[in-house]
């Protein structure tokens, strides 16, 4: 019998209902160990740490680490690796707080196939979730996966077609497999072929525009340290898209291929599309490092 892996995640100042739905989602996958780090950046509202602690305590979870300060590009990776080191040997699930992984074959079978074939990592691909109109709407609950699907009913290709950024994700890894910044790659470890996990990406919500402008300003000024200017350039492309579409994401753009999806039902063409993207994706711009 395969024991569900611990979930490794760095949690920023995320909204309460989203965090609650996130925990609900992974508990539905039979994850029972949450190894979480809270990162509270300087711009977070007063009381953010206590709010997050209270939400997690209500769910029976105690953060393993808490850090305050700048959101350097290396911050998440450093905290993630501390969590991984303390999680012990074996499989680990890796996710950001706006990422909801789903597995067409089921989590246990996915891990079982990887073990049988001798692989140490399992790959996923981002499917960007947005509102029906493309408006950057907030979501105040109720804190459930069903409500999240209702609020953000469309899935498409913002990350790699609009930005263009790396849409690849390592969603499961053995504890001895190193993972690059952003959880995009596992250098020296090749993911198993076969079903690709869907990484439902709920980044495009109310507040993201302010967040991206802050990233551009802080990374450009050196207030936050960056590895490459890729994050700033990706943020600028998204802001340009909003400016050209009256502050909304253009859900009618055929390039972005938005279609109705839920956390239970991925597009029927998912595997074919995912294989083509994962096989063909390369950094488009010189400033976008393949290590990201």
N, C-alpha and C positions, 0 to 999 in steps of 0.2 A: 504494500500500500504506500502511495506517495504522500508524504506529509506536505501540506500547503506551505509555501515558502514565506518568510517574513517579507513585509512590504517596506522598502526603503524610500523615504521621501523627505524633501526639504519644503517646509510650508512657510510661505510669506503671509502678508496681511490679507488673506483671502476672505471672502464673504462667509458669514456663518452658515447659511443654507447650502452653499456649494460644498463647504467642508463636510457638512453632515451627509449630503448625498454621496460624496466621494467615499466616505467611510462605509456607508450603506452598500455602495457598489462593490467594494472589495470584500466586504464580509459576505456578500452573496456569492462570491467566488471561493468562499471558505477560508479566506485569509483571517487569521486570528491574532497574528503578531504584527504590530505596527511599530516600526522603529523610525521615529520622526524627529527631525530637527526643526525648531522654529527660528526663522531669521526675521528680525524686526529692523527694517531699515529706518534711517533717520526721519524720513518723511511720513512714517506711519502715524496715524492719529494716537493721541494719548489713550492708554488703556488697551491697546491692541493685544499686547502679550497676555494680559489677564483674560481678555475675551476669548482668545484662542485656547488658553489653558482651561477655561471653564467649559467651553464646547467639548474639548477632548475628554475632560474629566467626566462629563456627563455620559460620554460614550465609552468610558472605561479605559481611556488611553492616557498615558503620561509621556510627554516628550522626553526623549533621551538627551537632547541637546537644545540649548537656547543661545542665540547669538544676536547681539545688537550691533548696528553699524552699517558702513557703506556696502552697497551691493556690487562688489567687484565682480568681474566676469568669472573669476575663479572661486567665488564664494560658495556657490551651490556644489561644485565638484568637491571642494575641500570638506564641506559638511557631509556630503553624501559618502565620501570615502571613509570618514570617521565612523559613520553609522554602519557601513558595510563591514569594517574591521571588527566591530563589536557584535555583529550578528552571527558569528560562527560559520563553520564550514557548511557547504551545501548550496542549494539553489536560493536565489534572492529575486524578488520582483522589484523593479525599478520604475517609479512613476513620479511625475510632477503633480501638483495639487489641482491642475486643470486638465489632467489626462486620465481618461477612463478606458482601461484596456479591456477588450473582449476577445475571446478565443472561440473560433468556430468549432473546434474539436473538443472544447472544454479544457480547463487548466491542467487537470491531472494527466489527461491523455497527451496534451502538448508536451509536458515535461517528460512523460514516459517515452514518447517517440524520440525526443532529443537525447535522452540517456541511452536508448537502444542504438541510436546511430552514432553515438560518441561525440555529440556536439555539446559545447559549453555555453552557448548563448542562443536566444530565440529572438527573432526580429519582429518588429512591428512597423507600421506606417501611419503617419498622422492623417486623420480625416477631420478637416476643420469644420466645426459646428457653428452655425449662425442662425439668427432669427429669420423668419419668413420674408421680411422686407429688407434685410440687411442692416437694419438699424442697430446701433450698439446699445442694446437695451440691458438694463440691470435685471437681476433675478433675485427676488426677495423670498422665494419659497412658494409653496411648502417644500421642506427639505427632502425631496424624494427624487429618484431617478426618473420616474414618470413625468413629474413636473418639469424636470430639466429637459427632457425630450420635447415636451410641449412648448417650452420657451425657445428652444433652439432646434427647430425641426429639420433643418437642411444641413447636408454634409457636402463638402467640396474640397478643392485643391488650392487654398490660399497659400500655404507655406511654400510649396515648391514652384507653383506657377506664377504667383503674384509677386512674391518677395525678391527673388527666388532664394529660398533657404533650404537647409537639409531636412527632408521630411522623414528620414529614417530614424528609428528608435530601437534601442536594445531594451526589451521589456522584461526579459528573464536572463539571468546570468549566474553561472557558478561563482562562488565566492572568490576563486582565484583568477577570474577573468577580469582584466582591467577595462574600465569604461572611459571613453573620452568625454570631454566637456560637452554638456548638453545631452548626454546619454545617446549620442547618435551612432557611435561605433565602438567596437571592442577590438583594438589593434592586436593583430596576431590570432584572433579567434573568429572563425567564419560561421555565420548563422546557418542553421539548417534550412535547406530548401523545403518547400511545401507550404501549408497554410500560413498566411501572414496575419499576425494579430492586428486588429483594428485599434488604433489609438485615437479615440474620440477626443478631440482637442477643443476645449471650451475656453479658449483664450480671448475670443473676440467679443467682449462684454463691455458694459458701461465702465468707464474709467481707463480703458486700454489706451485711448488717445493721449490722455494726460501722462500715463505711464511711459509711453513711447517717446513723447517729447522730453520727459525727464531723462530717459536713458541717453538720448542724443546729446543733451546739454551736459550731463554729468560725465559721460565717457569722453566727449570732445574736450572738456575743460580739464580732464585728469582727476576730477573729484572722485570718480570711480575708475579703477584700473581696467583696461581692456587687453585682450590677447591680440585681437585683430579688429579693424573697424567694421567687420561684417555686421555686427548687431546694430550699429548706427545706420548702416546703409539699408539693411532690411527694414528697420523702423521707418526710415524716410520714404521708402517705396510704398509702405502701407498708408502713411499719412498723405502722400501724393494721391493715392487711389481715393481716399476719403474726400480730399479736396475737389477731385474731378467728379464726384458723385454725390454732392450735397451732404457730405458727412455720413454716407452709408456705404456698405459693401454692395457692389453690383451683383446681385444674385442671379441676374439674367445673362451674365457674360458666359458664353458657351465654353470659353477657355477654362473657367473655374469649375465647370461641371457640377453645379449644385443640384442635389436631388434629395427627396425625402428619405430620412433614415432615422433609426432609433438605436438605443443601446442593445436592443434584442435583434434588430434586423439590419444587417449591412447590405449595401447594394449587391444585386446578383452578379454583377460584373467585377466585384471587388478583387477577386484573386487575379484575374487577368490584368486588371489595371495596376494592381499592386506589383505584380511581377515585372511589368514593363517599366514602372517607375524605379523600382529597386535595382533593376538591371542597368537602366540607362542613366540614372541621375549622376551628375557630376557638378562640382562647383562651377557656376557660370562666370563669376567675376574673380579676377585675380585676388581681390581683397578678401574673398571668402575662403578661408582655409579648409582643406579637406579633412582636417582633424576635428572640425566642429560638428 
